[in-house]
């Protein structure tokens, strides 16, 4: 079945589902500790990758089928943003079918974008395809400011006229032009936004000091599957040669390295042997190295399967978050919890987000030193 043929009157589009409500203030999780874990964990598709790929589907006027998309609130919210722009979405099991044939609007609704920072990704593909994008400044994240200045400067370098007024970003360009862009910081969001915009620009775009995260590579591979000309993804220099149009494709999202790392830490904390699949071990190099420094063993049973052998006691180690391939900021809190059980003193340095140490006070309330 092709992606286009999957769209039928019998399917249920995401738009027919009720709006995703904001989390209730009374929501809570009750955890009963000291319970061992066991068995094999099936790792989901990478949420951060799936959100970018969904935005990337706006670049083509055909249908795309994306497999291994986790069914999460953020994914549902992104789907609602895309549908407001005219893209039709259908969920088929673990897959999303996205039909961009009817995308006509360049304005993303404030009430949706304000709930999800990743929805700002649409500014690049919408501007490249329609010549105009009106997108609210993003929300949905409480761990730091993460401004969009790098996105804006990159689009301006490609010839876009960009205004920011009353919380709205208005970008216009009759036709984006290739440019050489240097990012002051290897921002994943800016790299992905500019890479998507450049796929339909005239000429060659070079992004220097680009983010090297696996999710950036996944988006580049997805765009290439649609006919884009991109090389260098996964390095600090990405080169994109614009093409007139992109076509539909079928693609599978990579496994979620943060989910995999979180389960590895959960197994270590509870002294439980666990197996995880599917995974890409190379995406977890820094996480595995720190677990091994602390005394755990992580065995690669196959190219897509890892097995945790916990230690009887853990040794202290220092952690410093950095852009990929450094230690991921999204694993910092989990490791801090594990470090409270280790012998010795550890130093954790957060370099990526200024507000990502708020869990420290809660750990102290539980008796951590």
C-alpha positions as CSV (number, residue, x, y, z in Angstrom):
1,X,0.0,0.0,0.0
2,X,1.4,3.4,-0.9
3,X,1.2,6.4,1.4
4,X,-1.3,8.0,-0.9
5,X,-3.6,5.0,-1.2
6,X,-3.8,4.8,2.6
7,X,-6.0,7.9,2.7
8,X,-9.6,6.8,2.5
9,X,-13.0,7.9,3.8
10,X,-13.0,5.0,6.2
11,X,-10.0,6.1,8.1
12,X,-10.2,8.4,11.2
13,X,-8.2,11.6,10.9
14,X,-6.6,13.1,14.0
15,X,-8.8,16.2,13.6
16,X,-11.9,14.2,14.6
17,X,-10.4,13.4,18.0
18,X,-11.2,15.8,20.9
19,X,-8.6,18.5,21.5
20,X,-5.7,17.5,23.8
21,X,-6.4,19.1,27.2
22,X,-3.5,20.7,29.2
23,X,-2.3,18.5,32.0
24,X,-4.4,18.8,35.2
25,X,-2.6,20.4,38.1
26,X,-3.8,17.5,40.3
27,X,-2.1,14.8,38.2
28,X,0.3,12.7,40.2
29,X,2.3,9.5,40.0
30,X,2.5,7.2,43.0
31,X,5.7,5.1,43.1
32,X,6.2,2.2,45.4
33,X,9.9,1.7,45.6
34,X,12.3,-1.2,46.1
35,X,10.6,-3.2,43.4
36,X,13.0,-5.1,41.1
37,X,12.5,-4.7,37.3
38,X,13.0,-7.5,34.8
39,X,12.4,-8.5,31.3
40,X,12.9,-6.8,27.9
41,X,11.9,-3.2,27.2
42,X,10.6,-2.3,23.7
43,X,12.0,1.1,23.0
44,X,9.6,3.6,21.3
45,X,10.3,5.7,18.3
46,X,12.2,9.0,19.1
47,X,9.6,11.7,20.0
48,X,12.0,14.5,19.1
49,X,12.7,13.0,15.8
50,X,9.0,12.2,15.0
51,X,8.0,15.8,15.7
52,X,10.5,17.2,13.3
53,X,9.6,14.6,10.6
54,X,5.9,15.5,11.0
55,X,6.8,19.2,10.3
56,X,9.0,18.1,7.4
57,X,6.0,16.5,5.7
58,X,4.7,20.0,5.0
59,X,7.5,20.3,2.4
60,X,5.8,18.0,-0.1
61,X,2.4,18.1,-1.7
62,X,2.1,14.3,-1.7
63,X,1.3,11.8,1.1
64,X,4.0,10.4,3.5
65,X,3.7,7.4,5.8
66,X,5.9,7.6,8.9
67,X,6.3,4.5,11.0
68,X,7.3,4.0,14.6
69,X,5.7,7.3,15.7
70,X,4.9,7.2,19.5
71,X,1.4,8.0,20.5
72,X,2.1,10.9,22.9
73,X,0.4,14.1,23.8
74,X,3.1,16.1,22.1
75,X,2.6,14.1,18.9
76,X,-1.1,14.7,19.0
77,X,-0.6,18.4,19.6
78,X,1.8,18.6,16.6
79,X,-0.8,16.8,14.5
80,X,-3.4,19.5,15.5
81,X,-1.0,22.3,14.5
82,X,-0.4,20.6,11.1
83,X,-4.1,20.1,10.5
84,X,-4.7,23.8,11.2
85,X,-2.3,24.5,8.3
86,X,-4.3,22.2,6.0
87,X,-2.3,18.9,6.3
88,X,-4.5,15.8,6.7
89,X,-3.3,13.2,9.2
90,X,-4.4,9.6,9.8
91,X,-3.0,7.2,12.4
92,X,-2.6,3.6,11.4
93,X,-1.2,1.6,14.3
94,X,2.3,2.9,14.9
95,X,2.3,4.9,11.7
96,X,1.1,8.4,10.7
97,X,-0.1,9.1,7.2
98,X,0.4,12.8,6.4
99,X,-1.2,14.2,3.2
100,X,0.1,17.7,2.3
101,X,-1.9,18.2,-0.9
102,X,-4.2,20.7,0.7
103,X,-1.8,22.8,2.7
104,X,-2.8,26.4,1.9
105,X,-2.5,28.3,5.2
106,X,0.7,29.8,6.5
107,X,-0.7,30.8,9.9
108,X,-0.3,28.5,12.8
109,X,-2.9,29.0,15.6
110,X,-1.6,30.5,18.8
111,X,-3.5,28.3,21.2
112,X,-1.8,25.2,19.8
113,X,1.7,26.5,19.2
114,X,1.8,28.0,22.7
115,X,1.5,24.4,24.1
116,X,4.4,22.8,22.3
117,X,7.7,24.4,21.5
118,X,8.5,21.9,18.7
119,X,5.5,23.2,16.7
120,X,7.7,26.2,15.8
121,X,9.4,23.8,13.4
122,X,6.7,24.6,10.9
123,X,8.0,28.0,10.1
124,X,10.8,26.7,7.9
125,X,8.8,24.3,5.6
126,X,5.8,26.6,5.4
127,X,7.9,29.6,4.4
128,X,9.8,27.5,1.9
129,X,6.6,26.1,0.3
130,X,4.1,29.0,0.5
131,X,6.4,32.0,0.7
132,X,4.8,33.2,4.0
133,X,4.6,31.9,7.5
134,X,2.9,33.5,10.5
135,X,3.8,31.5,13.6
136,X,3.5,32.4,17.3
137,X,6.6,32.3,19.5
138,X,6.8,28.8,20.9
139,X,5.7,27.6,24.3
140,X,5.4,24.2,26.0
141,X,8.7,24.1,27.8
142,X,9.7,25.1,31.3
143,X,13.4,24.3,31.3
144,X,14.8,27.4,29.7
145,X,14.3,30.3,27.4
146,X,15.6,28.7,24.2
147,X,14.9,31.7,22.0
148,X,14.4,31.5,18.3
149,X,17.0,34.1,17.4
150,X,19.2,31.6,15.5
151,X,16.2,30.4,13.5
152,X,15.3,34.0,12.5
153,X,18.9,35.1,11.6
154,X,19.3,32.0,9.4
155,X,16.0,32.6,7.6
156,X,17.1,36.3,7.1
157,X,20.4,35.1,5.6
158,X,18.3,33.1,3.1
159,X,16.5,36.3,2.0
160,X,13.4,36.2,4.2
161,X,11.9,39.3,5.7
162,X,11.1,38.5,9.3
163,X,9.2,40.6,11.8
164,X,8.4,39.7,15.4
165,X,5.5,41.6,16.9
166,X,3.1,40.9,19.8
167,X,4.4,37.4,20.2
168,X,4.1,36.5,16.5
169,X,6.8,35.7,13.9
170,X,5.9,36.8,10.4
171,X,8.3,35.6,7.8
172,X,8.0,36.3,4.0
173,X,10.1,35.4,1.0
174,X,9.0,35.1,-2.6
175,X,11.7,32.5,-3.0
176,X,14.4,31.6,-0.4
177,X,18.0,31.8,-1.6
178,X,20.8,29.5,-0.7
179,X,23.2,31.1,1.9
180,X,26.2,30.3,4.1
181,X,24.9,30.3,7.7
182,X,27.0,30.1,10.9
183,X,25.1,29.1,14.1
184,X,26.5,30.7,17.3
185,X,25.4,27.6,19.1
186,X,24.7,24.1,17.6
187,X,21.0,24.3,18.2
188,X,19.0,21.3,17.1
189,X,15.8,23.3,16.5
190,X,17.6,26.0,14.4
191,X,19.6,23.4,12.4
192,X,16.4,21.4,11.6
193,X,14.3,24.5,10.8
194,X,17.0,25.9,8.4
195,X,17.7,22.5,6.8
196,X,14.0,22.1,6.0
197,X,13.7,25.6,4.6
198,X,16.8,25.1,2.5
199,X,15.5,22.0,0.7
200,X,13.3,24.1,-1.5
201,X,15.5,27.2,-1.7
202,X,17.3,28.3,-4.9
203,X,21.0,27.3,-4.8
204,X,23.2,25.9,-2.1
205,X,22.9,26.4,1.6
206,X,25.7,25.6,4.1
207,X,25.0,25.4,7.8
208,X,28.2,25.7,9.9
209,X,28.4,24.7,13.5
210,X,25.3,22.6,12.9
211,X,23.8,20.3,15.5
212,X,25.0,16.7,15.1
213,X,22.2,14.9,17.1
214,X,20.9,11.6,15.7
215,X,17.5,13.3,15.3
216,X,19.0,15.8,12.9
217,X,20.4,12.9,10.8
218,X,17.0,11.2,10.9
219,X,15.3,14.4,9.6
220,X,17.9,14.7,6.8
221,X,17.4,11.1,5.8
222,X,13.6,11.6,5.7
223,X,14.1,14.7,3.5
224,X,16.4,12.8,1.3
225,X,13.8,10.1,1.0
226,X,11.5,12.8,-0.3
227,X,14.0,13.9,-2.9
228,X,16.0,16.5,-1.0
229,X,19.8,16.9,-1.7
230,X,21.5,17.0,1.7
231,X,24.9,15.9,2.8
232,X,27.0,16.2,6.0
233,X,24.2,15.6,8.5
234,X,25.8,14.2,11.6
235,X,28.8,16.5,11.2
236,X,29.1,20.2,12.1
237,X,28.7,21.3,8.4
238,X,25.5,20.5,6.5
239,X,25.2,21.3,2.8
240,X,21.8,21.5,1.2
241,X,21.2,22.0,-2.5
242,X,17.6,23.2,-3.1
243,X,15.3,21.3,-5.5
244,X,12.0,22.5,-7.1
245,X,9.8,20.1,-5.2
246,X,9.7,17.0,-3.0
247,X,7.6,13.9,-3.3
248,X,5.9,11.5,-0.8
249,X,7.8,8.7,0.8
250,X,7.6,5.9,3.5
251,X,10.0,6.2,6.4
252,X,10.6,4.7,9.9
253,X,11.6,6.9,12.9
254,X,14.8,5.9,14.8
255,X,14.5,4.5,18.3
256,X,14.4,7.0,21.2
257,X,17.8,7.2,22.8
258,X,16.6,9.1,25.8
259,X,13.9,6.5,26.5
260,X,16.5,3.8,26.2
261,X,18.9,5.6,28.5
262,X,16.2,6.2,31.0
263,X,15.4,2.5,31.2
264,X,19.1,1.7,31.6
265,X,19.3,4.1,34.6
266,X,16.0,2.6,36.0
267,X,17.6,-0.8,35.9
268,X,20.8,0.4,37.5
269,X,18.9,2.2,40.3
270,X,16.9,-0.9,41.1
271,X,19.8,-3.3,40.6
272,X,17.8,-5.1,37.9
273,X,19.1,-6.8,34.8
274,X,17.2,-5.5,31.7
275,X,17.3,-5.9,27.9
276,X,16.4,-3.1,25.5
277,X,15.5,-3.3,21.8
278,X,15.4,-1.8,19.4
279,X,18.3,0.6,20.1
280,X,21.2,2.2,18.2
281,X,24.1,1.7,20.6
282,X,26.2,4.4,18.9
283,X,23.5,7.0,19.9
284,X,24.1,6.0,23.6
285,X,27.9,6.2,23.7
286,X,28.1,8.9,26.4
287,X,25.3,7.3,28.5
288,X,26.9,3.9,28.4
289,X,30.3,5.2,29.2
290,X,29.1,6.9,32.4
291,X,27.2,3.8,33.5
292,X,30.3,1.8,33.1
293,X,32.4,4.3,35.0
294,X,30.0,3.8,37.9
295,X,30.4,0.1,37.8
296,X,27.5,-1.2,35.7
297,X,28.0,-3.3,32.5
298,X,26.1,-2.6,29.3
299,X,26.4,-5.5,26.9
300,X,25.7,-5.2,23.2
301,X,23.9,-8.6,22.5
302,X,23.2,-7.6,18.9
303,X,23.5,-4.4,16.8
304,X,20.0,-3.4,18.0
305,X,19.9,-4.9,21.5
306,X,21.5,-3.9,24.8
307,X,21.6,-5.7,28.1
308,X,22.2,-4.0,31.5
309,X,24.2,-5.9,34.1
310,X,23.8,-3.7,37.3
311,X,26.6,-3.3,39.9
312,X,26.3,-4.3,43.5
313,X,27.6,-0.8,44.4
314,X,28.1,2.3,42.3
315,X,31.1,4.6,42.2
316,X,30.8,8.4,42.0
317,X,31.5,10.1,38.6
318,X,31.3,13.6,37.2
319,X,28.8,14.6,34.5
320,X,28.8,17.6,32.2
321,X,26.0,18.1,29.7
322,X,27.0,19.1,26.2
323,X,25.6,19.0,22.7
324,X,25.8,15.7,21.0
325,X,28.0,13.6,21.0
326,X,28.5,14.9,24.5
327,X,26.4,13.8,27.5
328,X,22.7,14.6,26.8
329,X,21.0,17.2,28.9
330,X,17.9,15.0,28.7
331,X,19.6,12.3,30.8
332,X,21.0,14.6,33.4
333,X,18.2,14.3,36.0
334,X,18.0,10.5,35.7
335,X,21.8,10.2,36.3
336,X,21.6,12.6,39.2
337,X,19.1,10.3,40.9
338,X,21.5,7.3,40.3
339,X,24.5,9.3,41.6
340,X,22.7,9.8,45.0
341,X,23.2,6.0,45.5
342,X,26.9,6.0,44.6
343,X,29.9,6.0,46.9
344,X,31.8,9.3,46.9
345,X,31.1,12.8,45.7
346,X,29.9,13.6,42.1
347,X,29.8,16.9,40.3
348,X,27.0,17.5,37.8
349,X,27.4,20.5,35.5
350,X,24.5,21.6,33.3
351,X,25.6,23.6,30.3
352,X,22.6,23.4,28.0
353,X,19.6,24.7,29.8
354,X,19.7,27.3,32.7
355,X,16.6,26.0,34.5
356,X,17.3,22.3,34.5
357,X,18.3,21.7,38.1
358,X,14.9,22.2,39.7
359,X,14.8,18.5,40.6
360,X,17.7,19.0,43.0
361,X,15.4,20.5,45.7
362,X,13.0,17.5,45.4
363,X,15.9,15.0,45.7
364,X,17.0,16.8,48.8
365,X,13.5,16.5,50.3
366,X,13.9,12.7,49.8
367,X,17.1,12.7,51.8
368,X,19.7,13.2,49.0
369,X,22.9,15.0,49.9
